[in-house]
Structure formats: C-alpha cells, structure tokens
Amino acid sequence: MIIFARKNYLPYIKTDMKKSILWVAAGMMTLAACQKQAGYTIQGTVEGVADGDTVYLQNFENNNLVKIDSAIVKNGTFEFKGQADSIVKSSYVTYMKNDKRMLTLLFVENGNIKVALNEKDSQVSGTPCNDTYQNFMTSYKAIGEELKAIYTKAQQDSTLTAEQRDSLMTLLDEKQEQGMDKVYQTISDCIETPVGVHLLVSFASSFDIEKVEPLLNKIPAAYANDEGVVALKEHAATVAKTAVGKKFIDFEMNTPEGKSVKLSDFISKNKYTLIDFWASWCGPCRQEMPNVVAAYNEFKAKGFGIVGVSLDNNLESWKKAIKDLNITWAQMSDLKGWQCEGAALYGVRAIPATVLVDQEGTIVARNLRGDELKAKLAELMK
C-alpha cells in the first residue's frame, strides 16, 4: 500500500485489498442485469506459465483462499465451467508457483467470463458484474496514478519552493476528498448488487461509521449471513458503543516500563484527554505525530492530556519510537499488534486513530488529525 503524507491516499490494489479504495466513473446501468444463463464459462489466458501447470478458482474464507476448482494450462489458456450459485459472490482466479504469483478477483455469475491473468494488470470482463467491477479497477488506477504523480513531485522535486510544495499537498488533499466522495456515491448507488456488497465490505474502513450504517441497512437479505457482512455489522455495533456522546470504555495495559495503568487514571486528571492509537511501524502515525506533539505543547497548560495506545509487538521498537518522535505523554500497550484489546474495544481497524474524551468520560470527537485537532481543542478550551 502506498502511503502519502497528511492522509492515507488512494493506494494501489493489493491482493488482500484490506484498506484499498475503488471508484467507477460509468457503466452503473449494467449492475441491474447480472443475467442468468445456463451456467458459466470462464475462459482465460495466462502469461509466462508452462503447459501442464494449474490455475485455480478459489473463494476467500476465514482469511484463507479455499480451492473450489482447478484448470490445466494449455497453450497459455485455461477454462472453468460450472453453475453459479443463486447468490453471486466474488472469487479469485490464482496461479502460484515458486516465486510467481498471479491473482485476480471476479464474480462467478452465469455467462461467458473472460480473464487475462498476469503479474501486473489482470483483466476480467464479459458479464455485467465483472464488467462493472473492471470499471472500478480502471478508474481507481487512474486516480491512483494521478495522486502518486502529485505526491512524488511534491516530495522529490528539489526546484519547488516551500509554498509550491504546500500547494501540491493541498491539491493532493482535494483530490483525495473528491475520490472518497465518488467512492461512497458509487457504493451507495449499487449497494443492492453483488458488486456493491463486495465493495462496502472491502472498503468500509475508508468511511466514518455514520456513513456506513445506512448502506448496511440496504444490503439484500440474501447476503445477511455473508461472512464479511456479518463481520462488518459486528464492527459497526462496536464502534457505535464508543461514538461521540457515549462514555469511554476503560481498559488496562502496561507502560513501556512494565507498570500497569488504566485509561481512567489519566482521563480523570485532564479537562480533555486524547486516546491516540498508533504504532512505531505505522508510517502515517509517524507522519502525524509532529501535529500531535504540537497540539500537546500548545494546550497541555490548559488541561489537555494524551494517552498513547500502541499497537506494537516489539517493546524496544516502541520505546525507540517514543524517544525519536519526542513523545512525552503517557503510553500503554499490550504488545499484541493488531490484536490489541484496547483497540478492539473502540473498533479501531486503521491507525492513526484518536478518541477525544472530556473529564467526565464522555467522548466528544473521534479521528481528529492535524489542524482539525488544534481547532477542536481551541473551541473546547477557550
């Protein structure tokens, strides 16, 4: 995943697509079709693979790829045939041998599906859902390349003045916001289709939960027991428990020195306390930290405090980052990485993430960064 300064910008597609974003510019009318035919045929080509090698059709279940069919490569081609389930879901065509890895997502719907499998830019087409999804891929990559070009110029062009560099970063922010708006609108428009359901499940972490919940309510009943949909609904329920206006949930962890502390130990002492979920290995967290340091230095005399909750696994890396980043406020962690129990209580699935709590323990804001954090503190601590 490519991470840009200031924010997490639209990344390139990866096979897990955990935090990636897609958007389609056209072709939404095809979503209504997903026509029923007498079974499906997946005809594919694959680059650089010897005759006799195997390509697999796989489902993604419990965070693992599960083989459901296989095809032998002949003259650089392969073919799958079958009858699609009544509920169309996404699957993957894969080739994995030695150091060669190729994978592409497709929707197994009845009809003639074409796949061009390669290591750089696989393509899927031929049926309504797959054509629509391919539009997502094409549009996504275009905006991704544009964002990458702006970021690269801002970071590497030594002829730019500080003002020009700031202008480019502002443009980057604007492009990101525009892309996010289109992503949300696209998912909203097609949420009652297999493509819409898949996109929401895959990329819900890109949006505030307040925007996700209305879409969850529109998912067709046929997908109610889908593994991803169930998990997303559970996540939404968790986040709702720690939404703005709710009371904070206390938890206990160790400081870098091994002392056990609770969130409540700090929240009761400050007018406002920022719970800052971060990690030493997180690039965006390190980029954001100077903003957090600046806010702390500006408002600590007025009663502002911070508790850092680290999603680190390594104690020494955590300690080094605290020193290197000039972090002077309280820190706690269970050193369980993404299995951090405190992060799970607040529905944190991406970092940096913040929760601002008042002295009475009421959550007043979530996910404030940069200038937004300073502006909120200035408003609250006049």
C-alpha positions in Angstrom: 0.0 0.0 0.0 1.3 3.4 -0.9 1.0 5.9 2.0 1.2 9.6 1.3 1.8 12.4 3.8 -1.0 14.1 5.6 -3.5 11.4 4.8 -3.7 7.8 3.6 -4.2 8.4 -0.1 -5.8 6.0 -2.6 -3.4 3.1 -2.7 -2.7 0.6 -5.4 -4.7 -2.6 -5.5 -3.2 -5.4 -3.4 -4.4 -9.0 -3.2 -5.9 -8.5 0.3 -7.4 -5.2 -0.7 -7.7 -4.5 3.1 -7.6 -0.8 3.1 -7.8 -0.1 -0.8 -10.4 2.1 -2.5 -12.1 1.8 -5.9 -14.4 4.0 -7.8 -16.3 3.7 -11.1 -17.0 6.6 -13.4 -19.6 5.0 -15.7 -21.4 1.8 -16.5 -23.6 1.6 -13.5 -26.7 0.6 -15.6 -25.1 -2.8 -16.1 -25.3 -3.6 -12.5 -29.1 -4.2 -12.7 -28.6 -7.1 -15.0 -26.3 -9.8 -13.7 -28.3 -12.0 -16.1 -29.0 -15.7 -15.6 -27.7 -18.0 -18.2 -27.2 -21.8 -18.5 -24.1 -21.9 -16.3 -20.8 -20.0 -16.5 -17.7 -20.4 -18.6 -14.5 -18.7 -17.5 -12.1 -18.6 -20.4 -8.7 -17.3 -19.5 -5.2 -16.5 -20.8 -2.1 -16.5 -18.5 1.3 -15.1 -19.2 4.6 -16.9 -18.7 3.1 -20.2 -17.5 4.2 -23.6 -18.8 1.7 -26.1 -20.3 0.5 -28.5 -17.7 0.7 -26.0 -14.8 -2.5 -25.4 -12.8 -4.7 -22.4 -12.3 -7.2 -22.4 -9.5 -10.6 -20.9 -8.9 -10.8 -20.1 -5.2 -13.0 -18.5 -2.6 -11.8 -16.3 0.3 -13.0 -17.8 3.6 -11.8 -17.2 7.1 -8.9 -15.1 5.8 -7.7 -18.0 3.6 -8.0 -18.9 -0.1 -10.0 -22.1 -0.5 -9.8 -24.1 -3.8 -13.1 -24.8 -5.4 -11.9 -25.8 -8.9 -8.8 -26.2 -11.0 -7.8 -26.0 -14.7 -4.7 -27.2 -16.6 -2.9 -24.6 -18.7 -2.6 -25.4 -22.4 -1.1 -23.1 -24.9 -1.3 -20.3 -22.4 -5.0 -20.7 -21.9 -7.3 -22.3 -19.3 -11.1 -22.8 -18.7 -13.5 -23.3 -15.9 -17.2 -24.4 -16.3 -19.9 -24.7 -13.8 -23.3 -23.4 -12.5 -23.2 -20.2 -10.5 -24.9 -20.1 -7.0 -28.1 -18.2 -6.7 -26.2 -15.7 -4.6 -23.4 -14.2 -6.7 -20.2 -13.6 -4.7 -16.6 -12.7 -5.5 -14.0 -15.4 -6.1 -10.4 -15.4 -7.3 -8.5 -16.9 -10.2 -5.0 -17.7 -9.0 -1.7 -19.0 -10.1 1.0 -19.5 -7.5 4.2 -21.5 -8.2 7.7 -20.8 -6.9 8.1 -17.0 -6.8 5.4 -16.3 -9.5 2.2 -15.0 -8.0 -0.9 -14.0 -10.1 -4.3 -13.4 -8.7 -7.4 -11.5 -9.9 -10.9 -11.1 -8.4 -14.0 -12.0 -10.4 -17.7 -12.5 -9.8 -18.8 -16.1 -10.6 -22.1 -15.4 -12.4 -23.7 -17.4 -15.2 -22.4 -16.2 -18.6 -19.2 -16.1 -20.5 -16.4 -14.6 -18.4 -13.1 -13.6 -19.9 -9.9 -13.4 -17.8 -6.5 -12.1 -18.8 -4.2 -13.2 -15.9 -0.8 -11.6 -15.5 1.5 -10.2 -12.8 0.9 -6.5 -13.4 -2.6 -5.8 -14.6 -5.1 -8.7 -14.8 -8.4 -8.0 -16.5 -11.9 -9.6 -16.2 -14.8 -8.9 -18.4 -17.8 -10.4 -20.3 -20.6 -10.4 -17.7 -22.5 -7.5 -16.1 -21.0 -7.7 -12.6 -17.5 -8.3 -13.9 -17.7 -5.5 -16.4 -18.8 -3.1 -13.7 -16.0 -4.3 -11.3 -13.4 -3.8 -14.1 -14.6 -0.2 -14.5 -13.9 0.2 -10.8 -10.4 -1.1 -11.3 -9.7 1.1 -14.3 -11.0 4.2 -12.7 -9.2 3.5 -9.4 -5.8 3.0 -11.1 -6.2 6.3 -13.0 -6.8 8.3 -9.9 -4.1 6.4 -8.0 -1.6 7.2 -10.7 -2.6 10.9 -10.6 -2.2 11.0 -6.8 1.1 9.3 -6.9 2.4 11.7 -9.5 1.4 14.7 -7.4 2.9 13.3 -4.2 6.2 12.3 -6.0 6.6 15.7 -7.4 5.9 17.4 -4.0 8.5 15.1 -2.3 11.2 14.8 -4.9 11.3 18.0 -7.0 14.1 20.0 -5.4 13.3 23.1 -7.5 10.0 23.6 -5.7 9.6 26.4 -3.2 8.0 25.6 0.2 4.9 27.4 -1.0 4.7 25.4 -4.2 5.2 22.1 -2.2 2.4 23.1 0.2 0.2 23.9 -2.8 0.7 20.5 -4.2 -0.1 18.8 -0.9 -3.3 20.8 -0.7 -4.2 19.7 -4.2 -3.5 16.1 -3.1 -5.9 16.5 -0.2 -8.6 17.9 -2.5 -8.1 15.1 -5.0 -8.4 12.5 -2.2 -11.6 14.1 -0.9 -13.1 14.1 -4.4 -12.2 10.4 -4.8 -13.7 9.5 -1.5 -16.9 11.2 -2.3 -17.2 9.3 -5.6 -16.4 6.0 -3.9 -19.2 6.5 -1.4 -21.7 7.6 -4.0 -20.8 4.6 -6.2 -21.3 2.1 -3.4 -24.5 3.8 -2.4 -25.8 3.6 -6.0 -25.1 -0.2 -6.3 -25.4 -1.5 -2.7 -28.2 -3.8 -3.7 -25.9 -5.7 -6.1 -23.1 -8.2 -5.6 -20.5 -5.6 -6.6 -21.9 -3.0 -4.1 -21.9 -5.5 -1.3 -18.4 -6.6 -2.0 -17.1 -3.0 -2.2 -18.8 -2.0 1.0 -17.4 -5.0 2.9 -13.9 -4.5 1.5 -13.6 -0.7 1.8 -15.9 0.3 4.7 -12.9 1.3 6.8 -12.4 4.2 4.4 -15.5 5.9 5.7 -16.9 7.0 9.1 -19.2 4.5 10.6 -22.1 7.1 10.4 -21.9 6.8 6.6 -21.5 3.0 6.6 -24.6 2.2 8.7 -27.2 3.4 6.2 -25.6 1.3 3.5 -25.6 -1.8 5.7 -29.3 -1.4 6.1 -29.7 -1.6 2.3 -27.8 -4.8 1.8 -30.1 -7.5 0.3 -31.4 -10.1 2.8 -29.7 -12.8 0.7 -26.3 -11.6 1.9 -27.3 -11.3 5.6 -25.2 -14.3 6.5 -22.2 -13.4 4.3 -19.0 -13.7 6.4 -17.9 -10.2 5.5 -21.3 -8.6 6.0 -21.7 -10.2 9.5 -18.2 -9.0 10.5 -18.9 -5.5 9.2 -22.2 -5.3 11.2 -20.4 -6.5 14.3 -17.8 -3.8 13.8 -20.4 -1.2 13.3 -22.0 -2.2 16.6 -18.7 -2.0 18.4 -18.0 1.5 17.0 -21.5 2.6 18.0 -20.7 1.9 21.6 -17.8 4.4 21.5 -19.4 7.0 19.3 -19.4 10.7 20.1 -21.7 11.3 23.1 -21.0 7.8 24.6 -19.0 7.2 27.7 -15.4 5.9 27.2 -14.7 2.3 27.8 -11.9 1.8 30.3 -9.1 -0.8 29.8 -5.8 -1.7 31.5 -2.4 -2.2 29.9 1.3 -1.7 30.7 3.6 1.3 30.3 6.9 0.8 28.5 8.4 0.3 31.9 6.0 -2.5 32.7 3.7 -0.7 35.1 0.0 -1.5 34.8 -2.2 1.6 34.2 -5.8 2.3 33.2 -7.2 4.9 30.8 -9.3 6.2 33.7 -6.1 7.0 35.6 -5.5 9.8 33.1 -8.9 10.9 31.9 -10.0 12.0 35.4 -6.9 14.3 35.7 -7.4 16.2 32.5 -10.0 18.5 31.2 -9.7 16.7 27.9 -7.7 13.6 27.0 -6.8 12.3 23.6 -6.6 8.5 23.3 -4.1 8.1 20.4 -3.9 4.7 18.8 -0.6 4.4 16.9 2.4 2.1 16.4 6.1 2.5 15.7 5.8 0.6 12.5 3.0 2.8 11.1 4.2 5.3 8.6 1.1 7.6 8.7 1.3 7.6 12.5 4.9 8.8 12.4 3.9 11.5 9.9 1.0 12.7 12.0 3.0 12.6 15.3 4.5 16.1 14.9 1.0 17.5 14.7 0.1 15.7 17.9 3.2 16.9 19.6 2.4 20.5 18.6 -1.1 20.3 19.9 0.1 18.8 23.2 2.6 21.5 23.7 0.1 24.2 22.9 -2.8 23.0 25.1 -1.2 21.0 27.9 -1.1 24.0 30.2 -4.9 24.4 29.8 -5.6 20.8 30.9 -5.1 18.8 27.7 -3.6 15.3 28.1 -2.8 12.4 25.8 -2.6 8.7 26.4 -0.9 6.8 23.6 -2.1 3.2 22.9 0.5 1.4 20.9 -0.3 -1.4 18.5 3.3 -2.5 18.6 4.6 -6.1 19.1 8.1 -5.2 19.9 8.9 -3.4 23.2 12.2 -2.0 22.1 10.8 -0.6 18.8 8.0 1.0 20.8 10.5 2.6 23.2 12.7 3.8 20.4 9.8 5.4 18.5 8.7 7.2 21.7 12.2 8.8 22.0 12.7 9.5 18.3 9.3 11.2 17.9 9.6 13.3 21.0 6.6 11.8 22.7 6.4 13.0 26.3 2.9 11.9 27.3 1.7 8.6 28.9 1.9 5.4 26.9 0.4 2.0 27.2 0.3 -1.3 25.2 -0.4 -5.0 25.5 2.2 -5.6 22.7 -0.3 -7.6 20.7 -0.2 -5.6 17.5 -3.5 -5.7 15.6 -4.9 -7.9 18.3 -4.6 -5.0 20.7 -7.5 -5.5 23.1 -8.0 -1.7 23.7 -8.1 -1.0 20.0 -10.8 -3.8 19.6 -13.0 -2.1 22.3 -13.1 1.1 20.2 -13.5 -0.6 16.8 -10.1 0.6 15.6 -9.1 -1.1 12.3 -6.8 1.6 10.9 -4.2 3.8 12.5 -3.6 6.5 13.4 -6.9 6.8 15.2 -7.9 9.1 18.0 -10.7 9.4 20.6 -11.1 12.7 22.5 -12.7 12.4 25.9 -13.8 15.1 28.4 -13.1 14.9 32.2 -16.5 13.3 32.9 -15.6 10.5 30.5 -17.8 11.5 27.6 -16.4 11.1 24.0 -16.5 14.4 22.3 -14.8 13.6 19.0 -13.1 10.8 17.0 -10.3 10.7 14.5 -9.1 14.3 14.7 -5.8 15.0 13.0 -3.6 17.9 12.2 -5.3 21.2 12.1 -8.7 19.6 13.0 -7.3 18.5 16.4 -6.0 22.0 17.2 -9.2 23.7 16.0 -11.3 21.4 18.2 -9.1 22.0 21.2 -9.2 25.7 20.7 -13.0 25.5 20.5 -13.3 23.5 23.7 -10.6 25.2 25.8 -11.4 28.9 25.2 
